[in-house]
Amino acid sequence: MLRFLFRLAAMVALSVAVIMAVLDTTRTVAASALVMTPLKASWLSVSPDTLAAFEAFVREKIGPAAWDMAIAHVLELPGFAVFAGLALLLYAIGYRRRPRDPRFPPAS
């Protein structure tokens, strides 16, 4: 059940990554120049209140250094890349290995 939830979350993250990539591609074609929207700009356009609440939560619970050193840098990356990486990570966690066929021993 837990693996299913991780794979479902990976599918949602991949869907968001594709949507953000299509938006950036459309903007790139319209501007005739490469456009990669940072995650922070996308988040601010969708819901600025939640970004401010998230920043306050991280600064209060984890510390201001965590926000300045790690999270602020991640928010400056292109949104599609962040969500694609998150999808890959979630899928790797939820991946189920297939049992090996006992007729074929592992190669040495």
Secondary structure by P-SEA (a helix, b strand, c coil): caaaaaaaaaaaaaaaaaaaaaaaaaaaaaaccbbbbcaaaaaaaccaaaaaaaaaaaaccccaaaaaccaaaaaaccaaaaaaaaaaaaaaaacccccccccccccc
